[in-house]
Amino acid sequence: SASSAREALKVLADWRADAVLTDLAMPRADGFDLLHWIRESPFEHVRTLPVVALTAFAMSEDRERVSDAGFQGFLAKPVEPAQLRAAVARVASRVTAS
């Protein structure tokens, strides 16, 4: 867990995560910034992480923007805990299966 995109990068550098779940609306740096920084990380274990976007904006163009940006998943708020677990498990299993 991290309280900002910058803090998330620090956590990811030291911890081997299976996936990242990020809100798109964050102060100072948003989820799109975080995704960009993850993909530009000097650490391969960070660069290759699947990233799932969580947002209150759920229109088709929002989904398209998230997909075009390179997120591997999309969840619209409010999200049920079971949906959240399933989405993260789905993208994490893609990594462990390959």
C-alpha positions in Angstrom: 0.0 0.0 0.0 1.2 3.5 -0.8 -0.3 6.9 -0.4 1.1 8.4 -3.6 2.5 7.4 -7.0 6.0 8.4 -5.9 5.7 6.3 -2.8 4.4 3.4 -4.8 7.5 3.4 -7.0 9.7 3.2 -3.9 7.7 0.3 -2.5 7.8 -1.5 -5.8 11.5 -1.2 -6.2 12.0 -3.1 -2.9 9.1 -5.5 -3.0 8.3 -8.2 -5.5 4.6 -7.5 -6.2 2.5 -9.7 -8.5 0.3 -6.8 -9.8 -0.5 -3.1 -9.1 -3.9 -1.7 -8.5 -4.0 2.1 -8.8 -6.6 4.7 -8.6 -6.5 7.0 -11.6 -7.3 10.2 -9.6 -4.5 11.0 -7.2 -3.1 14.3 -6.2 0.1 15.5 -7.9 0.6 12.4 -10.0 -2.2 10.3 -11.3 -2.5 6.7 -12.2 -1.4 7.4 -15.8 1.8 8.9 -14.5 2.3 5.9 -12.2 1.9 3.5 -15.1 4.4 5.5 -17.2 7.0 5.5 -14.4 6.5 1.8 -13.8 7.1 1.1 -17.5 10.2 3.3 -17.4 11.6 1.8 -14.2 15.2 0.7 -14.2 14.1 -2.5 -12.5 12.7 -5.3 -14.7 10.6 -6.7 -12.0 8.8 -3.3 -11.8 8.7 -2.6 -15.6 6.9 -5.9 -16.3 4.2 -5.6 -13.6 0.6 -5.8 -14.7 -1.3 -2.7 -13.7 -5.1 -2.4 -13.1 -6.8 1.0 -13.1 -9.5 1.9 -10.6 -11.6 4.9 -11.4 -15.0 6.5 -10.9 -15.2 7.2 -14.6 -16.7 4.2 -16.3 -17.8 5.4 -19.8 -16.6 3.5 -22.9 -14.1 6.3 -23.8 -12.6 6.1 -20.3 -12.1 2.3 -20.7 -10.6 3.0 -24.1 -8.2 5.6 -22.7 -7.1 3.2 -20.0 -6.6 0.4 -22.5 -4.7 2.6 -24.9 -2.4 3.7 -22.1 -1.4 0.1 -21.4 -3.2 -0.9 -18.3 -4.0 -4.6 -18.2 -7.3 -4.2 -16.3 -10.0 -1.6 -15.5 -12.4 -1.4 -12.6 -15.1 1.2 -12.1 -16.0 2.4 -8.6 -17.7 1.3 -6.6 -16.2 -2.1 -7.0 -17.2 -5.2 -5.0 -14.3 -6.9 -3.2 -14.8 -10.1 -5.2 -14.5 -8.2 -8.5 -11.4 -6.5 -7.2 -9.8 -9.8 -6.2 -10.8 -11.4 -9.5 -9.3 -8.6 -11.6 -6.0 -8.6 -9.8 -5.8 -12.4 -9.8 -6.5 -12.5 -13.5 -3.7 -10.1 -14.4 -1.3 -11.6 -11.9 -1.9 -15.1 -13.2 -1.0 -13.9 -16.7 2.5 -13.1 -15.4 3.0 -16.3 -13.4 1.7 -18.4 -16.3 4.2 -17.1 -18.8 
